[in-house]
Amino acid sequence: MVVAASHPQLDAQEVSNQATPEVGSAVALPDGPDAGQFQAKYPEAVVLPALEGTTTLVTEADTQSRLGSRLVLDGNVVVTFRDRRVEADHIEYDEETGELTATGHLKATGGANNEIITASHGTMNLRTQTGRFYDVTGSVGRKTIDRKTVVYTNSNPFLFTGRLVVKTGPQEYEVYDGTVTSCQLPHPDWLLYAGKFSVGSDKARATHSVFRLLNVPLMYLPYVTHPVDTSERQSGILIPEISNSSTKGLVLGEQFYWAINRSSDLTVGAQYFSRRGWEQSGTYRYRGLGTNFAKAHYNGLLDRGYFNSAGQYVNQGGEDATFAGRYDFSPETRVVANAEYLSSYAYRQAFTENFNQAVSTDILSIVYGVHQTDGYMAAVRTDRYQGLKAAATTTTPEEQVRIFHAPSLDLATTEHRLGTTPLQWNVESSVAGLKRVQPNFATAGLTNRFDLHPELALPLSADGWRFRPSIGVRETIYSRSRVTPYTPGVPMESGEAVNRADVELGFEARAPVLERTFDSKLVEKLFGSEVRHTIEPEVTYRYVSGVGTDFLKVLRFDDVDVVSNTNELEYGTTQRLFVRRPQSKPCKTTEADVQEYGDADMSGEPASTGCGGRELISWRLTQKYFFDSSFGGAIIDGRRNIFDTTLALSGIAFLTEPREISPLISRLRVHPSDKLDAEWDFDLDTGAKKFTSNNVLVDLHEGNTFAGLSYARLNAPGRFYTEGVSSSVSNFNQMRILLGYGSPTKSGLSVAANAGLDLRLSSLQYAALQFSYNWDCCGFSVEYRKYELGAVRNESVERFNFTLVNIGTAGNLRKAERLF
């Protein structure tokens, strides 16, 4: 037995009402909970029917006559009764019984689901809303605006034909010797044929039906259902999945979808890999009031393993479970969770269908509750970090690091005015229990940490200049510490407490924005308007004293623990080019105009007139000079050093010895139009005379054509597996390419391809090629995908899907894997 059940998208925000929806699309979870669960507080609204005594019949016809209680109407007859409208060449109506007989071009419309029935002749009882129709073409979910205009009233339009249609109630039909489809008649792309269909207010059912595609019979279905009402989701067995993989073998899968209630649903399923074993999965979703939601997903593999080329047995089985949720007690108070459990990195790398997930080695789980009001925040959180780090040498294993906050109480404020003075104050503080585990080292129990960081600032301004001098102190107490001096080998923990305290001085200065407008004929010819160039210089001085060599005694858990002495000056500038809307174009004529030219004046500020400007280029350059090159003695020669001041400047490590100049940080973005974006970001280490990072991003889309390119280069100090043993330089040189034409909902042909290249190894990491072709209400997609992830995974896989609008998809090419 096969049930074609409607299956909503896994993400409610991705539901589309296009002519050819995405895989398995139907109705997403609604925005509110089941009314039945909150009936006492939120009663369900019901439309009351009109009273029998006040309902009147309205008739229009070329000629009318009466025989007792019987009305006889001829010529362009229209009868309207409540929300029903009947049109025909000839109609006879009995006022006493409500019986109506119609012949010649019969058309009956109306009802709660907007039914449209066209027939050669038929009978109806307008009061009981029953009847019989012959030689019928009909639909549910469409509405006639006028004689030539028909619109869809929901995302599940349902069209049918039949030799005989018996209307047994206001929204119930029986269709004999007929067909159903969601395609436009009279030439639908697909049809279900059956001797009898039973159509209710929520779904249509049939037994012993035949599925036809392009009028070719393809499948016999002993039992099948089709959703009629878009507000209802139906449970059932989904269309099976079939595919082939070079590593998994033949893949056969099936899922069951359970619409638990209006606010939640559950999907469970299993796949059989002929070469590896069984994979099981399940997804639960809940959508509550406002922003409340919950989503849990599980998948696991019972791997029977394989023998590699060296004759070693390899088992890559594992489990991956995720949970995300949010519940708001009030606009100021909420609890949030985003957690993941992964039993094996090898399992995810070998079997996930997402390349970015396959190469990711970091997992962060966090659960917190927060209360925010009037610029004050109190939060309780617990989190767990799990990361797989590269080994120092080829003979040492990869290092898995786990860091746990259990739990942490955080208190913080935004800047508040101190009484009636111009001074501004803010505070950050936390109390936490911390634990760290890595090969050959683990903290004994929980390390308690108390951190208090108040700051006082005085914002000043004069003639366009802005200044912000500040003073702050920081007190951090640890119940445990690290043994110093560092020696090669395993780190050693000490039971001695550490009290790290510092004084922080800061001074920020921003000069007035320098600007110049270029309005020569050449400029206007090149850019279509005048161009404004702005320069925004800024300087920040920061001095921190008191940490000294206590930095080396601190165990590392997060960014709070890398506070160090510093005496530094940061200087930088941001340059921008703005173009104004051409004078020939009126302001805000269309939404596209606003997107193209924005709603800002030539300096980037919001425009009061609505005649906006657009930022063409922005380029930021910044660098730091360190007066204290040893950072109070925290620098250790020959290893990678990370401090809070270097993290704030760049995510790329660069300190391996005392130094005075940081790399030059450049961030350049070019936005010539709404069709093209380009970005070039680099860190230029002037001391080492090399680019420690160099990244280029380009995105182009023109009509149905799109392309993307990214280049990533990393050449930075490596990690260290044990003290004193240096790992090789982190050397990363990769490129990503994407090209395509079309979209998942475009009629006709669409094609897209992408690839990931490791330029350092001259190898292909992954590649995919997809073709799609969409007809009126169905579509077909095929994909070839290749993974080459070293010894862990070398797989080629072919995928496909065949989509029926508002029904579902046969195949295993899911939305998250599309290139379009």
C-alpha positions, 0 to 999 in steps of 0.5 A, spaced: 500 500 500 502 506 498 500 513 501 502 519 497 502 524 503 503 531 503 510 533 506 511 540 509 518 543 508 523 542 513 524 550 514 517 554 515 520 560 512 522 556 505 515 554 503 513 557 496 507 558 492 510 558 486 507 553 480 512 548 481 514 548 488 520 545 492 521 538 494 515 535 498 512 542 499 505 543 502 503 546 508 508 549 513 507 549 520 502 555 522 504 561 526 500 559 532 499 553 537 493 548 536 486 552 538 484 546 542 489 546 547 488 553 548 480 553 547 479 556 554 483 562 553 483 563 545 476 560 542 476 558 535 472 563 531 467 560 527 463 563 521 455 562 522 451 560 516 446 565 514 439 564 517 434 560 513 428 565 514 433 571 512 436 567 506 433 569 499 434 567 492 436 572 486 435 570 479 437 573 472 435 570 466 432 573 459 425 570 460 422 567 466 415 564 468 412 561 474 408 554 475 406 554 482 412 554 486 416 552 480 420 558 477 422 556 470 428 560 467 431 561 460 437 564 457 443 566 460 440 564 467 444 566 473 441 563 480 445 566 487 443 563 493 447 564 499 455 563 497 453 559 491 452 561 484 449 557 478 449 559 471 446 555 465 442 555 459 435 553 462 434 552 470 428 550 473 427 551 481 422 549 486 421 554 492 418 549 496 423 544 496 429 547 494 430 543 488 434 546 482 435 542 475 439 545 470 441 544 463 446 547 458 453 549 460 451 548 467 456 552 472 456 552 479 461 556 483 462 558 491 462 554 497 467 554 503 473 551 498 471 555 492 468 549 488 467 550 481 463 545 477 462 545 469 457 540 467 452 538 461 446 538 466 445 536 473 440 537 479 442 540 486 438 542 492 440 549 494 438 548 501 442 541 503 447 543 498 447 536 495 446 534 487 448 530 481 452 533 475 454 529 469 460 530 464 463 534 469 470 538 469 471 541 476 476 544 481 477 546 488 481 552 491 480 556 485 475 562 484 472 566 478 473 573 479 469 574 472 468 570 466 475 570 464 479 571 470 480 565 475 485 565 481 488 560 486 485 561 493 490 556 496 497 553 495 493 546 493 489 547 487 485 541 486 482 539 479 478 533 477 473 530 471 468 525 472 462 522 468 458 523 474 459 527 480 455 526 486 455 532 491 453 529 498 454 535 502 456 542 502 464 540 501 463 533 500 463 529 493 464 523 490 467 522 483 465 516 478 470 514 472 474 520 473 481 523 474 484 528 479 490 533 478 493 539 480 495 541 473 491 546 468 486 542 464 484 540 459 491 537 458 494 536 465 502 533 465 499 528 470 493 525 472 490 520 477 485 515 474 480 511 478 473 508 478 471 512 484 474 518 488 471 521 495 472 528 496 471 531 503 473 538 506 480 536 507 482 531 502 481 526 496 481 519 497 481 513 491 483 506 491 485 502 485 488 508 481 493 509 476 498 514 475 499 517 468 505 522 466 504 525 460 498 521 459 503 515 459 501 510 465 506 509 470 504 506 477 498 502 480 496 505 487 492 501 491 490 507 495 492 514 495 490 521 498 491 528 495 490 534 500 484 539 498 485 544 504 491 548 505 490 549 512 490 542 514 496 537 513 495 530 513 499 524 515 502 518 511 507 514 508 512 519 503 514 517 496 520 512 497 527 514 495 532 510 491 539 512 489 546 509 488 552 511 491 559 509 489 561 508 497 554 506 499 551 502 494 544 502 492 540 506 497 533 505 498 529 509 503 522 510 506 519 516 511 513 516 515 510 523 516 505 524 522 501 531 523 501 531 530 497 537 531 496 544 528 503 546 531 507 540 531 509 534 526 514 528 526 518 525 520 521 518 521 525 514 516 530 509 514 535 508 509 538 501 507 545 502 504 547 496 500 554 496 502 554 499 509 548 498 513 542 501 515 541 509 517 535 511 521 533 519 522 527 523 525 525 530 525 520 533 530 518 540 529 514 545 533 511 552 532 508 556 538 506 563 539 510 569 536 517 566 536 516 560 540 519 554 536 522 547 537 526 543 532 530 536 533 533 532 528 537 525 529 540 521 524 545 515 525 548 509 521 549 502 523 555 501 519 558 494 518 564 497 516 569 495 510 576 493 509 581 499 506 586 498 501 591 496 507 587 491 509 585 495 515 577 494 518 574 501 518 567 502 521 565 509 520 558 509 524 555 514 528 550 518 531 548 526 530 543 529 534 541 537 534 536 541 538 534 548 537 528 552 540 526 558 544 521 560 549 519 567 550 516 568 557 515 576 556 518 581 551 524 581 556 525 574 558 526 568 554 530 561 554 534 559 548 537 552 546 542 550 540 545 544 541 548 538 538 551 531 539 556 528 535 559 521 536 564 521 531 567 526 526 569 520 521 561 519 521 559 526 519 565 527 514 563 520 511 556 521 510 553 528 511 551 531 504 553 538 506 560 539 504 561 545 509 559 540 514 563 535 512 569 539 513 567 543 519 571 540 526 567 545 531 561 543 535 558 549 539 552 547 544 549 552 548 543 553 552 541 560 556 536 564 559 536 571 559 532 577 562 533 584 559 530 591 561 532 598 560 539 596 558 541 591 563 542 584 562 542 578 566 543 571 563 544 564 565 548 559 560 551 553 559 555 551 553 560 545 550 565 546 545 568 540 541 573 541 536 578 537 532 584 540 531 590 538 526 596 534 529 603 537 530 606 532 526 604 526 521 606 521 527 601 524 532 594 524 532 589 529 531 587 533 538 580 533 540 579 539 545 572 539 549 571 546 553 565 546 558 561 552 561 557 549 567 554 554 568 555 561 567 552 567 570 553 573 566 551 580 568 552 586 563 549 593 562 549 598 556 552 605 557 548 609 562 549 616 564 552 617 571 547 622 574 547 629 571 554 628 569 556 627 562 560 621 564 558 614 561 559 607 565 558 600 563 559 593 567 561 586 564 561 581 569 560 573 570 561 567 575 562 561 571 565 553 572 569 551 567 572 545 565 577 543 559 579 536 556 584 534 551 589 529 550 594 528 556 591 533 559 584 535 563 582 540 569 581 536 575 573 538 576 571 545 575 575 551 575 571 557 578 572 563 575 569 570 577 570 576 572 568 583 574 570 589 568 567 596 570 568 602 565 567 609 565 568 614 559 567 621 557 564 622 550 566 629 547 565 632 541 567 639 538 567 642 530 566 635 528 571 631 532 569 626 537 573 623 542 572 618 548 577 617 553 576 611 558 578 608 564 577 601 567 579 596 571 578 588 571 579 583 576 579 576 575 579 570 580 581 563 578 580 557 583 586 553 579 592 555 575 597 552 570 604 551 573 610 556 570 615 556 567 612 552 561 616 546 559 616 541 553 611 536 554 604 535 557 601 541 561 600 541 568 595 544 573 596 547 579 591 547 585 593 554 587 588 560 585 590 566 581 588 573 582 589 577 575 587 584 576 589 590 571 588 597 569 585 599 562 586 606 559 583 608 552 582 614 548 579 614 541 579 620 536 575 620 530 576 626 525 571 630 521 569 626 515 573 629 509 569 629 503 569 631 496 564 631 490 567 630 483 562 632 478 566 633 471 563 631 465 567 625 465 565 623 471 558 623 470 559 619 463 563 614 467 558 613 473 551 616 470 552 622 476 556 625 480 561 622 485 562 623 492 569 621 496 569 620 503 575 619 508 574 617 515 580 617 519 580 614 526 585 613 532 585 609 538 590 608 544 589 603 549 594 601 555 593 595 560 597 594 565 597 589 571 597 582 568 604 581 567 606 574 567 600 572 571 598 571 563 602 565 563 599 562 569 591 562 567 588 556 564 585 557 557 577 556 556 575 562 552 576 570 550 576 572 557 582 568 559 587 571 554 587 578 557 594 581 557 598 587 558 598 592 552 601 599 550 598 600 543 596 605 538 591 603 533 590 607 526 586 606 520 581 609 515 575 608 511 574 610 504 567 610 501 565 612 494 558 614 493 554 615 487 547 619 486 541 617 483 541 620 476 537 626 475 533 624 470 530 618 474 524 620 479 525 619 487 523 612 489 519 610 483 519 603 484 522 598 489 527 596 484 530 603 484 530 603 492 534 597 492 539 600 486 540 607 489 538 606 496 535 611 501 541 615 503 544 621 502 551 622 499 555 621 505 551 615 507 546 618 512 539 617 511 536 622 506 530 626 508 528 627 501 528 620 499 532 621 493 538 616 496 545 615 494 548 608 493 555 606 496 559 604 490 566 602 494 568 602 501 575 600 503 578 600 510 585 599 512 587 599 519 594 597 523 596 596 530 603 599 533 605 595 539 609 600 544 610 593 549 612 588 544 613 583 549 606 584 552 608 584 559 612 578 558 606 574 556 610 572 549 613 566 548 618 565 542 617 560 537 610 558 538 603 561 536 601 567 541 594 569 542 591 575 546 585 579 546 588 585 542 590 580 537 583 577 536 580 584 536 584 586 530 584 579 526 582 572 526 588 570 524 594 569 529 601 572 527 605 573 534 610 568 534 615 572 537 615 580 540 614 585 535 612 592 534 607 592 528 601 588 526 599 586 519 596 591 515 588 589 515 584 591 509 577 590 507 575 592 500 568 591 498 565 594 491 558 594 489 557 597 482 550 595 482 544 590 485 547 585 480 554 585 482 558 584 488 565 583 489 570 583 496 577 583 497 580 582 504 587 580 506 592 581 512 598 583 510 604 581 515 609 587 513 614 583 518 614 576 515 613 580 508 607 575 506 599 575 506 597 571 512 590 571 509 587 573 502 580 572 500 576 574 494 569 573 493 565 575 487 557 574 486 554 576 479 546 575 477 543 577 471 536 575 470 536 567 470 544 567 470 548 567 476 555 566 478 560 566 484 567 565 485 571 565 492 578 564 493 581 563 500 589 563 502 591 562 509 599 562 511 599 563 518 603 560 524 600 553 526 598 549 532 602 546 537 600 539 539 605 539 545 609 544 549 615 546 545 613 542 538 612 546 533 607 544 527 607 546 520 605 553 518 597 553 516 597 553 509 591 553 505 589 555 498 582 553 495 577 556 490 570 555 490 566 556 483 559 556 482 555 557 475 548 556 473 542 558 469 535 558 472 531 556 478 527 551 482 521 554 480 523 556 473 519 553 467 523 549 462 531 548 463 535 550 468 542 548 469 548 549 475 554 546 477 559 548 482 566 545 484 571 546 490 579 546 488 585 545 493 590 549 489 596 547 494 594 540 492 592 541 485 586 536 487 578 537 486 575 536 493 568 536 491 563 538 485 556 537 483 552 538 476 545 539 476 539 539 471 532 541 472 526 541 467 519 544 469 513 543 466 506 546 468 505 542 475 511 537 475 518 537 474 524 533 474 531 534 476 538 530 476 544 531 479 551 528 479 556 529 485 563 528 487 566 528 494 574 527 495 576 528 502 582 524 503 582 517 505 575 518 509 571 519 503 572 518 496 565 518 493 561 519 487 553 519 487 547 520 482 541 523 485 534 525 482 527 527 484 521 528 480 516 533 483 508 533 483 506 540 485 502 540 492 503 532 492 511 530 493 517 528 490 520 521 488 527 521 489 533 524 494 535 531 491 533 535 497 532 543 497 538 544 502 543 540 496 540 545 490 545 549 487 540 554 484 
